[in-house]
Amino acid sequence: MFSEYNTVNKGIVVKLYPDEIMRNKINQNIGNARFTWNKLLQEYQETFELFKKQGYTKLQCNIKTFNTMLNMLKTQYSFLYESESSSLQQVFRDLIQAFKRFFNNTSSYPRFKSKKNPKHSFRIQNNNNIKIQDNIIVLPKLGQVHYRTSNHYKKLLKESKINNVTIKKEHGHFYAVFNIETNVETMDYTYNIVGIDLGMRTLATLSNGLKIANLDTRHEEKMIKKYQKSLSRKKYNSTRYNKTLKTLGKWIKRKNNRIKDAYHKLSHYLVKKYDLICMETLDIREMFEQTDYSKKLQNISWYKLLEMIKYKCQWYDKIFIQISQWHPSSKNCNVCGYYNKNLGDEKKWTCPHCKTQHDRDINAAKNIKQEGYRLLKEKNKMNLRDWGDSTVILLRDWGDSTVILLSWESTSP
């Protein structure tokens, strides 16, 4: 018997309304976190240069190394003691992750942080010292700060275990992002599979023929461009500069919130309706290097949608599979398997072998669905029949490369 609930980590964002004293404390903690990051990065670079002179090519980037550096910094700069200790420890944990991504060739070398960045934050780990009251959050070393959110979120914060809280300042507004452990109810099984082809003309094309259009954010982009141009003509940190910056932040926030809301609704719809979701692996980083596509890709935010679908599949016991980016999903005929090597940018084409007329995106989505289902069977080495004439309930991948087969019922005559 399997539980109807899954314990998951969930992020809850609430808006803070600090007074002048609390605002200064938050800004001080943000400044200390930024100062610690820059100093630790500088110390690491200088130490590494000394190691290179002695013939060493590597300097271990681990907690012990950076914790020693942090303790040395605290003896030199006493104002660091004004910050909550776990927030400074979180800084070098984030720096270690940044170096790991660099060494794995998934991101660039860690950079120094600037005050001019519109987003600043610090994170506090919960050691039973974060308290939630009706309209007040009690934070260690900071004290009480007022917040507002929905009654549902208030109830969740009081009843759930809080792992940590990130206090961030974004375009002049203050927010608290709580990482909590909570239970989510698993969704009913629908026994449906879908292949999804992401594109630029159309955001997503499903293997059943449904096409989902890109969100129209042209008005927000026009206003962002207008205020960015106005901001570049003003003196930094002047009254008019700060006023324009605040307006610019409002339009950026509005655009991001619209995209996030649309993608949350779309991902929830897909996870609720389908038990197996197949998508293509996309090298988005390489696409960004092509200047013709980088601006449009930034507006579409494929990666954001992909991550939402992925973690919601884990939450609700659904299966998510990504096929290889080199699989010729657009050029293969999904009926007979003919490979059309001469296919250019045509939106529609006819298979020379079986004479089937194809819509390029729908054909790609169907091929992604077929390849994803094939990979699932190959991965688990289970001889499952085609879902067209049988009902198979696949529960989920439990991490040990086994998919639990809950029940099977033949519907063939």
ABEGO torsion letter per residue (X at the ends): XBBABBBBBBBBBBBBBBBAAAAAAAAAAAAAAAAAAAAAAAAAAAAAAAAAAAGBABBBBBAAAAAAAAAAAAAABAAAAABBAAAAAAAAAAAAAAAAAAAAGABBBBBBBBAABABBBBBBBBAGABBBBAABBBBBGAEBBBBBBBAAAAAAAAABBBABBBBBBBGGBBBBBBBBBBBBBBBBBAGBBBBBBBBAABABBBAAGBBBBBBBAAAAAAAAAAAAAAAAABBBGBAAAAAAAAAAAAAAAAAAAAAAAAAAAAAAAAAAABABBBBBBBBAAAAAABAAAAAAAAAAGAAAAAAAAAAAAAAAGBBBBBBBAABBAAABBAAAGBBBAABBABABBBBAAAGBBBBAAAAAAAAAAAAAAAAAAAAAGBBBBBAAABBBBBAEBAGAGBBBBABBBBABX
